[in-house]
């Protein structure tokens, strides 16, 4: 494998890790909101697939794309996100607590930051706000409860165009996040397993 192919592979892995991080991270509150799909103890679990595409608008073509699976366990105090490639092999684990966010790749390499926004900036080299995405996965937006957005929803928040649909007891089972920055259009699609 040549150096160029290695660089592209490393970039795709980093983008995939960030894609899943985008789908699941924000600052973990001390007392989490209780969506209708949370268990009695407040634990919220979700698993599914993600796909990320970076479209280069100046070249009018996809520059990067990656897909995989995720398993998310949010206890309210700690959020653990396991990421897999399409064949099910572990790519990485993201753990978010009140005082730090840690990305551990399958080779043991770790990236540590103070919060998920800082972790995404460290991994990608540029900031991308992810603060609303944890709520979106639960079917909530901008302080509204889960029941307020049980129908198909399209809205803009934190620089993202968000579309949620096909709700089950835990929230939307289909989500699409899209953001344009620096000539690129970033699209993240998340499909969760229905309950």
C-alpha positions as CSV (number, residue, x, y, z in Angstrom):
1,X,0.0,0.0,0.0
2,X,1.5,3.3,-1.0
3,X,1.8,6.5,1.2
4,X,-1.1,8.2,-0.6
5,X,-3.4,5.2,-0.1
6,X,-2.4,5.1,3.6
7,X,-3.2,8.8,4.0
8,X,-6.6,8.4,2.4
9,X,-7.4,5.3,4.5
10,X,-6.4,7.2,7.7
11,X,-8.5,10.2,6.6
12,X,-11.5,8.0,5.9
13,X,-11.2,6.3,9.3
14,X,-10.9,9.7,11.0
15,X,-14.0,11.0,9.2
16,X,-15.9,7.8,10.1
17,X,-15.0,8.2,13.7
18,X,-16.1,11.8,13.7
19,X,-19.3,10.9,11.9
20,X,-20.4,8.6,14.6
21,X,-19.2,11.1,17.2
22,X,-21.4,13.6,15.5
23,X,-24.3,11.3,15.7
24,X,-24.0,10.7,19.4
25,X,-22.0,13.3,21.3
26,X,-22.6,16.5,23.2
27,X,-21.8,17.5,26.7
28,X,-23.2,15.0,29.1
29,X,-25.6,16.7,31.6
30,X,-25.6,15.7,35.2
31,X,-29.3,15.1,35.1
32,X,-30.3,14.0,31.6
33,X,-33.7,14.6,30.1
34,X,-35.8,11.5,30.2
35,X,-37.0,10.7,26.7
36,X,-39.8,8.2,26.5
37,X,-37.4,5.5,25.3
38,X,-35.1,5.7,28.3
39,X,-35.1,3.0,30.9
40,X,-36.2,3.6,34.5
41,X,-32.7,4.3,35.6
42,X,-32.2,6.9,32.8
43,X,-30.0,4.7,30.7
44,X,-30.5,5.3,26.9
45,X,-29.3,2.7,24.4
46,X,-29.3,2.8,20.6
47,X,-27.5,1.0,17.8
48,X,-27.6,1.2,14.1
49,X,-25.6,2.3,11.1
50,X,-24.1,5.6,9.9
51,X,-22.9,6.9,6.5
52,X,-20.9,10.1,6.0
53,X,-20.2,11.8,2.7
54,X,-18.1,14.9,2.2
55,X,-19.1,16.5,-1.1
56,X,-16.6,18.9,-2.7
57,X,-18.8,21.6,-4.1
58,X,-16.0,23.2,-6.2
59,X,-15.1,19.9,-7.9
60,X,-18.7,18.8,-7.9
61,X,-17.9,15.3,-6.7
62,X,-17.8,13.3,-3.5
63,X,-14.4,13.7,-1.9
64,X,-14.7,11.2,1.0
65,X,-17.3,8.8,2.2
66,X,-17.4,6.2,4.9
67,X,-20.0,4.0,6.6
68,X,-20.2,1.7,9.5
69,X,-22.2,0.7,12.6
70,X,-22.5,2.1,16.1
71,X,-23.7,1.1,19.6
72,X,-24.4,3.9,22.0
73,X,-24.9,3.5,25.8
74,X,-25.7,6.7,27.7
75,X,-26.0,6.4,31.4
76,X,-26.4,10.1,32.0
77,X,-23.0,10.3,33.6
78,X,-21.0,8.5,30.9
79,X,-21.7,8.1,27.2
80,X,-20.0,5.2,25.5
81,X,-20.0,4.9,21.7
82,X,-18.6,1.9,20.0
83,X,-17.9,2.2,16.2
84,X,-17.5,-0.7,13.8
85,X,-16.8,-1.0,10.1
86,X,-19.4,-2.5,7.7
87,X,-18.0,-6.0,8.4
88,X,-18.5,-5.5,12.2
89,X,-14.8,-5.1,13.2
90,X,-14.2,-2.5,15.9
91,X,-12.8,0.8,14.7
92,X,-12.9,2.8,17.9
93,X,-14.6,3.7,21.1
94,X,-15.6,7.2,22.2
95,X,-16.2,7.8,25.9
96,X,-17.6,11.1,27.1
97,X,-17.9,12.1,30.8
98,X,-18.3,15.5,32.5
99,X,-14.6,16.4,32.3
100,X,-13.4,14.8,29.1
101,X,-14.0,13.1,25.8
102,X,-11.7,10.2,24.8
103,X,-11.4,8.5,21.4
104,X,-9.6,5.2,21.5
105,X,-8.8,3.6,18.1
106,X,-8.5,-0.1,17.5
107,X,-4.7,0.2,17.5
108,X,-4.8,1.7,21.0
109,X,-4.0,5.2,19.9
110,X,-6.0,7.7,22.1
111,X,-7.1,11.3,21.5
112,X,-8.3,13.1,24.6
113,X,-10.1,16.5,24.8
114,X,-12.1,18.5,27.3
115,X,-15.5,17.9,25.6
116,X,-16.9,16.4,22.3
117,X,-16.7,19.7,20.4
118,X,-13.0,19.9,21.2
119,X,-12.5,16.2,20.4
120,X,-14.1,16.7,16.9
121,X,-11.9,19.7,16.3
122,X,-8.8,17.7,17.4
123,X,-9.6,14.7,15.1
124,X,-10.7,16.7,12.1
125,X,-8.4,19.8,12.5
126,X,-11.4,22.2,12.4
127,X,-14.3,22.9,14.7
128,X,-17.7,21.4,13.9
129,X,-20.4,22.0,16.5
130,X,-22.0,18.7,17.7
131,X,-23.8,20.0,20.8
132,X,-27.4,19.4,19.5
133,X,-26.9,16.0,18.1
134,X,-27.3,14.0,21.3
135,X,-30.8,15.4,21.7
136,X,-31.7,14.9,18.0
137,X,-30.9,11.2,18.3
138,X,-33.5,11.1,21.1
139,X,-36.0,13.0,19.1
140,X,-35.6,16.3,20.9
141,X,-34.6,19.7,19.7
142,X,-33.6,23.0,21.1
143,X,-35.0,22.3,24.6
144,X,-38.3,20.7,23.4
145,X,-39.3,17.4,24.8
146,X,-39.4,14.3,22.7
147,X,-43.2,14.4,22.4
148,X,-42.9,17.8,20.7
149,X,-41.3,16.3,17.6
150,X,-42.9,12.9,17.1
151,X,-43.8,13.6,13.5
152,X,-41.4,14.0,10.6
153,X,-39.3,17.1,11.4
154,X,-37.0,19.2,9.3
155,X,-35.3,22.2,11.0
156,X,-32.0,24.1,11.2
157,X,-30.0,24.2,14.5
158,X,-26.4,24.9,15.3
159,X,-25.5,25.3,11.6
160,X,-27.0,21.9,10.7
161,X,-30.0,21.1,8.5
162,X,-31.7,18.3,10.4
163,X,-34.3,15.8,9.2
164,X,-35.8,13.2,11.6
165,X,-38.4,10.6,10.7
166,X,-39.8,7.1,11.4
167,X,-40.1,7.3,15.2
168,X,-40.3,4.4,17.6
169,X,-40.5,4.5,21.4
170,X,-36.9,5.9,21.8
171,X,-37.0,8.5,19.0
172,X,-36.4,8.8,15.3
173,X,-35.0,5.7,13.5
174,X,-33.9,7.8,10.5
175,X,-31.9,11.0,10.8
176,X,-30.1,13.1,8.3
177,X,-27.7,15.9,9.3
178,X,-26.3,18.3,6.6
179,X,-23.8,21.2,7.0
180,X,-21.9,23.3,4.5
181,X,-18.5,24.7,5.4
182,X,-15.4,25.7,3.6
183,X,-16.7,24.6,0.2
184,X,-17.7,21.2,1.4
185,X,-21.1,19.8,2.1
186,X,-21.0,17.2,5.0
187,X,-23.9,14.8,5.1
188,X,-24.4,12.3,7.9
189,X,-27.1,9.7,7.7
190,X,-28.0,7.6,10.7
191,X,-30.4,4.6,10.7
192,X,-31.1,3.1,14.1
193,X,-32.6,-0.3,14.9
194,X,-36.3,-0.1,15.7
195,X,-37.6,-1.0,19.1
